[in-house]
Every structure is written in structure tokens, then in C-alpha cells.
């Protein structure tokens, strides 16, 4: 059936519709966007069910069989990612309708267009089985993302321009590497390239191709030291865009790294270049430490989360390059887990900002009293980020640590544990501000505190999606065994020992 | 820091030069790139797609899905420009705006009013207005119809010539830009309104995706123009040929209106009012 393409089509049609909706008399953009994301999620679930039942499925676009045409290939992991990403985009949109209409007067229709296009681009990256098509989809995803992130605080446009320059460089590197691969293999289909490469053996040009592609993807996923764009881009923009793109972009790019390692390049090829893997694991360890320490220095909740994200990217990159099955499982699990945790935390911050006006630490006093439900979700997200069982963050970290121990990468394991400890400090500092400071002392000299002790929660339309995101954290954590056995192991078959 | 960057760039350059030594020779007929996939395109594209131009058949048929997203990239760029640059109608950029009374030719200066209520009796003129150069405007008037016909020619003959939707759209957009340069921005907007631009840009991508979707509804795969052939009861190859023409038309529409949209937004500081 056509479910694989049906993940994308409703988003595209709804995006085109949204672009002209003000001139159709009535404003139907929001229902159209929700409907499109709903159909997309439903199709993604169908793809997942198909792959769980029958293994990988292929869809030939234009009816041309690869390598002549382009094919969509879904295995269990990419199908699960499709469900996750389309579901996240839907939750975030449902939560933010009123905010979108407030923040983008006269431009809501274009906002929805860009929102749907960037989602479609990311979902396409997850679907495609063609390395050049992947680049084209990166362009769609990134271009609309730059525009979405350029709105917000005073420095948002500068931060977004910075992101555009760095992101375009990263995408160009990826394209450059694809050129190398095409010169050597004459093919662009992932499976075809993989089968040609497996007979070819390592040559300097292939090593170059691998290095350039990885470099490009590291820039796009913000691996230290290429992370410079991330904190600015996500902390300056509006909360809606940040809560969509922070869980999506880095995770989808980490997915591409994993896809390159387990599908496109032969496994012994990576093992034949231990220098690059070593560099990658060292960079990842550095990213974890730098991200965690930089997060400690922040005085703003959203910037703090951005630096935690830099550390999380280190987890994913390190696990992918350690080179054993446990660590790769940990990486894949962590891509899923981190997407969910980031979504929960950013959505909670979005709620807090909508009530308190800013995510600065000074504005968080008494939050547990005034916004108990939002804070409950925030605590769940934070606990998952720290790695408290049974939340999903714990299990992925467990796999990553045991994988790195097996491979003897003690530095990486150490960095991982250190950053988890720093996360404890980070989040308990927030909890302390939100719980103990303000609200309690009624005789405080600073005025405004007794009002904060009154419950002042956001509208239920914002709380329900947030609660759903937080509960999925627990659900994914509890079903880790199933996910590892059925989703991740099936996708890893035969690729890594 | 600069020195480190310089060293890194030099090292990367040396590595790249070293890796290119491993490439097959330029134009080598035995290189993998000219042996593997391209053979099918060269040998069979005519009988499979009825399109004499191999480039067009690869672009819009074999790899039509890439082209679809490239068109969406153009559309996204236009939408992103609108999202970032477009100012609200009430917001004026300049301190003074000039209006000419149509009946008498008198020019009045209105401080901070970019839209007068008396549009009927007055027409707005650019603040740095100078009389039209008769040579420029006459030459453009002669040139523009030919450009537009040529754009349609490039579009319709994409199958035979090195052309197609992207080029046709650019030539068409260039004709409107020439009109804006030889007259002024409002002169173009009167002929090609903002609303029309949005609708055409969205229509172009919808035509492309819709053509693929029609194939889907006949049971064929997305973008399989064979489904189109079945629907219209024509030979398979003609269906592919028709499909390519349809999607190229969509590309041309989107590219043309997106380019004009970006030009207008950038040249008028987002007001779509005056400036160049």
C-alpha cells in the first residue's frame, strides 16, 4: 500500500493550502494543519505495523525500481522515528494554537506552511532510501527551519542567520561527500551503494567521502565543536519553533549518521578507519563535558536546555561510533528518548514563558505552586534527562554505558556519568528555585510574590498535549524491552556484530 | 583561533587533493559513474518516457521526486522571505511619501502616510522619482512580449531542448523584473498582485504534487505517470511525456511567482509599496 508516501503528502497539500488560505475567505489553516499531521501520524503508524509484521518495506516513487529511480525504504527503526516525529509535531501544534495567533499576526498562514514543510522535510529524511534525495529533503527541512527560528527575541534573526551559514556549510559538506560516493560507485541508492562498496574495499576516496559526509552531518547535528549555532538558534526563537525543531533536527540528523553507519557504509569499512572513530568518540566525550559545564553557567532555563542538548548530541554521536551492538542500540534508543525528553521540557518551558514572560531563573520562583501540572511534566522530563528509572532516559544511558564499557571506551563512559551528575545539579537547582524561593514567604519585600502563590495554570488545551508527551516518556521507558527486541534489533540485523 | 582555522583549512585541502588522486580519470568511459545507472538512462529513456532529451527524462521522470522537492525548496524560499520580510500594511518605511494629483499633475508630499485614502484622485509616485527614460521604456516594451513567448517556448520544448520548467520560470520572472525596472514596482503589482503571486506559487507545487497524487488514485505509485496514461487511455510512453510536461508547468509557475515575490519583498524593504 501507499502508506509510506501518505506520511508526506497530507503535509505538503496542507502546506500549499495554508499559503493561500487568507484569500479563500475563511481561515482554515489550523484545522487543515492538524488534520494533515493526524493523517500523517496515522500513516506512519500503519508503516510501523507493516514493518513489525513483514520486515522492511520499500516504496518505488514513480514506479522505477532502484537504482534507476528513488525508493522510500522503511525498517522498524525509521518507521518508529516517523511515528515519533509526526506525533511530536502534532502535539506541539495542538498546544500552541493561541500562541501562534498572538505571535505572528497576519502571518499565521505562512507560519503553518513553514511548520508543515519543515515537518515534511524531516519525515522525508527518515523515509528515503536514496542518498541524494536525502540531501534535497535536508534542504527543505533546513530552509523552512531557518525561517521559523528567525522570529522571536531581539537577537533571533542574527542567531538564525548564523545557523543558516553554518547549516548550509554542513549540508554542502554532505552533498560534497555524496559526489565522492557517486564518482566511485555510480549509484545513489543506499542499498545499491552499500552492495557496491562491500565489494570495493577501502580506498582513499571512499575514506574521504566518509569523512566529509560525517563532518557535514556532525555540523547539522551540532556535535562539539560544531555546536555554535544551536544555543542561539533555539534559545532566541519563539517557543513554538524551538519546541518543534529542538527535538526534531538534531535527532533526525543523528538518525542519518546511524543510517550511514548501519546501511550505507559496510561495517568493516568503519572498523578499517579506527582513527576517525576514535576522533568521533573523543569529540563526543568532549561535547558531553563541554555541554554539561556550559549548561551550569547559564542563568536562563531555555539556554540551559540548549546546552544540555549539546551534551545529548554527544551521547548519540559517541554511541554510534563506539562500534559495538550494545552502544549502537543505546544510540538508537537515545535518539527516541532524547526527542521525547526535549519535547516535554521545551513544551513545559513554553508554558512557563507564556505565564511568566521569560525563562530567566529569576522568573521561576514559586512555580510549583502556581503551575503544578506544567511543573509535574517538567519534573518527569528532567528526571528522564538525568536518567531515573523507569523513565526512558535511563535505559538508553544504560545501554550506552554498558556498550562503552564493553568497547573499553572508559573516557566516554566517564563523561556520560559525569554529565548525568551535572544534570542532577542543574535540574535540582531549578526545582529549588521553583519550590522554595518565593511563594512561601508572604512577608517578602519584593512585591508580586503572594500573587504567584495562587494557582495560575495555563489553559487545558496546552496542558493536555504536554501531559501526553510526559506520559509517553514513562510508556517508552516501560516498553524499552519491546522496543529493543522488536524495533531496534530488527533494524540492526546483520549490520553490527 | 584564526591560525588554527587556517591550519585546519590547509590540512583539509591537502586531504582533499590526496583523495582526488583516487578518482577515475575525467571522462573515463570505464568509470563506475558512466557504467552503472547512466547506461539505462541513455539506452532506454526514449522508449520508456517518449522524451528525446535524456536530461529532462531523468530530471522529471526517473528522479522526478527530487525535482518535486527542489520546486518545494523554491516555494519555501518565497514563503520564508514573506514570513521574515513582509511588513504590515500600515507600517511605513520612509519619512515622506509622494502623491501626484492625476488631473493636475501636482505632487504633494505626505509625511508618514504610505497609503492615502484618496487613491482615486491621487497616484503614488516613488520618492526618488525621475521622468521615465523613453529609450529604456520603449525597448522594454518591445522586448517583454518576446521574452514571455520565449518562456512558453522553453517550457513547451523542454522535451527537446536543454530547457524546462526552471528555465521557463526564470525567463518569465525576468520579463516582470524588466517591467519593474523600466517602470516602477506598483506598475508590476497592478498587473501581478501579491495575492495572485501566492496563489500561483502554491498552484505550481500543487500541480506537481497533484500530478503524482492522481497517479496514486489510479492505483499506480506516486508520480508514476503510467497511471496518467491509464487514466487517459493513451500509450504508456505518451503518458510519461504528458506527465513531464504537466510537472514542468507546475515548476515554471512556482519558480516564476516565487522569484517575483522575493524580488518585490527585498527591493521594497518588505512593504511591497515602493523602492528598487
Boltz contact constraints between the chains, C-beta under 6 A:
constraints:
  - contact:
      token1: [A, 2]
      token2: [B, 216]
      max_distance: 6.0
  - contact:
      token1: [A, 5]
      token2: [B, 222]
      max_distance: 6.0
  - contact:
      token1: [A, 12]
      token2: [B, 209]
      max_distance: 6.0
  - contact:
      token1: [A, 16]
      token2: [B, 202]
      max_distance: 6.0
  - contact:
      token1: [A, 16]
      token2: [B, 205]
      max_distance: 6.0
  - contact:
      token1: [A, 16]
      token2: [B, 206]
      max_distance: 6.0
  - contact:
      token1: [A, 19]
      token2: [B, 198]
      max_distance: 6.0
  - contact:
      token1: [A, 19]
      token2: [B, 202]
      max_distance: 6.0
  - contact:
      token1: [A, 20]
      token2: [B, 198]
      max_distance: 6.0
  - contact:
      token1: [A, 20]
      token2: [B, 199]
      max_distance: 6.0
  - contact:
      token1: [A, 20]
      token2: [B, 202]
      max_distance: 6.0
  - contact:
      token1: [A, 23]
      token2: [B, 195]
      max_distance: 6.0
  - contact:
      token1: [A, 60]
      token2: [B, 221]
      max_distance: 6.0
  - contact:
      token1: [A, 61]
      token2: [B, 65]
      max_distance: 6.0
  - contact:
      token1: [A, 61]
      token2: [B, 222]
      max_distance: 6.0
  - contact:
      token1: [A, 61]
      token2: [B, 223]
      max_distance: 6.0
  - contact:
      token1: [A, 62]
      token2: [B, 64]
      max_distance: 6.0
  - contact:
      token1: [A, 62]
      token2: [B, 223]
      max_distance: 6.0
  - contact:
      token1: [A, 62]
      token2: [B, 224]
      max_distance: 6.0
  - contact:
      token1: [A, 63]
      token2: [B, 221]
      max_distance: 6.0
  - contact:
      token1: [A, 63]
      token2: [B, 224]
      max_distance: 6.0
  - contact:
      token1: [A, 63]
      token2: [B, 226]
      max_distance: 6.0
  - contact:
      token1: [A, 64]
      token2: [B, 62]
      max_distance: 6.0
  - contact:
      token1: [A, 67]
      token2: [B, 37]
      max_distance: 6.0
  - contact:
      token1: [A, 68]
      token2: [B, 40]
      max_distance: 6.0
  - contact:
      token1: [A, 68]
      token2: [B, 62]
      max_distance: 6.0
  - contact:
      token1: [A, 69]
      token2: [B, 62]
      max_distance: 6.0
  - contact:
      token1: [A, 70]
      token2: [B, 63]
      max_distance: 6.0
  - contact:
      token1: [A, 70]
      token2: [B, 65]
      max_distance: 6.0
  - contact:
      token1: [A, 106]
      token2: [B, 88]
      max_distance: 6.0
  - contact:
      token1: [A, 107]
      token2: [B, 83]
      max_distance: 6.0
  - contact:
      token1: [A, 110]
      token2: [B, 79]
      max_distance: 6.0
  - contact:
      token1: [A, 110]
      token2: [B, 82]
      max_distance: 6.0
  - contact:
      token1: [A, 110]
      token2: [B, 83]
      max_distance: 6.0
  - contact:
      token1: [A, 113]
      token2: [B, 79]
      max_distance: 6.0
  - contact:
      token1: [A, 117]
      token2: [B, 76]
      max_distance: 6.0
  - contact:
      token1: [A, 133]
      token2: [B, 66]
      max_distance: 6.0
  - contact:
      token1: [A, 136]
      token2: [B, 66]
      max_distance: 6.0
  - contact:
      token1: [A, 136]
      token2: [B, 69]
      max_distance: 6.0
  - contact:
      token1: [A, 139]
      token2: [B, 73]
      max_distance: 6.0
  - contact:
      token1: [A, 140]
      token2: [B, 69]
      max_distance: 6.0
  - contact:
      token1: [A, 140]
      token2: [B, 72]
      max_distance: 6.0
  - contact:
      token1: [A, 140]
      token2: [B, 73]
      max_distance: 6.0
  - contact:
      token1: [A, 143]
      token2: [B, 76]
      max_distance: 6.0
  - contact:
      token1: [A, 144]
      token2: [B, 76]
      max_distance: 6.0
  - contact:
      token1: [A, 147]
      token2: [B, 80]
      max_distance: 6.0
  - contact:
      token1: [A, 147]
      token2: [B, 83]
      max_distance: 6.0
  - contact:
      token1: [A, 150]
      token2: [B, 84]
      max_distance: 6.0
  - contact:
      token1: [A, 182]
      token2: [B, 33]
      max_distance: 6.0
  - contact:
      token1: [A, 183]
      token2: [B, 23]
      max_distance: 6.0
  - contact:
      token1: [A, 183]
      token2: [B, 33]
      max_distance: 6.0
  - contact:
      token1: [A, 185]
      token2: [B, 32]
      max_distance: 6.0
  - contact:
      token1: [A, 186]
      token2: [B, 32]
      max_distance: 6.0
  - contact:
      token1: [A, 186]
      token2: [B, 33]
      max_distance: 6.0
  - contact:
      token1: [A, 186]
      token2: [B, 36]
      max_distance: 6.0
  - contact:
      token1: [A, 186]
      token2: [B, 37]
      max_distance: 6.0
  - contact:
      token1: [A, 187]
      token2: [B, 36]
      max_distance: 6.0
  - contact:
      token1: [A, 187]
      token2: [B, 37]
      max_distance: 6.0
  - contact:
      token1: [A, 203]
      token2: [B, 22]
      max_distance: 6.0
  - contact:
      token1: [A, 204]
      token2: [B, 19]
      max_distance: 6.0
  - contact:
      token1: [A, 204]
      token2: [B, 22]
      max_distance: 6.0
  - contact:
      token1: [A, 205]
      token2: [B, 19]
      max_distance: 6.0
  - contact:
      token1: [A, 205]
      token2: [B, 22]
      max_distance: 6.0
  - contact:
      token1: [A, 205]
      token2: [B, 23]
      max_distance: 6.0
  - contact:
      token1: [A, 208]
      token2: [B, 19]
      max_distance: 6.0
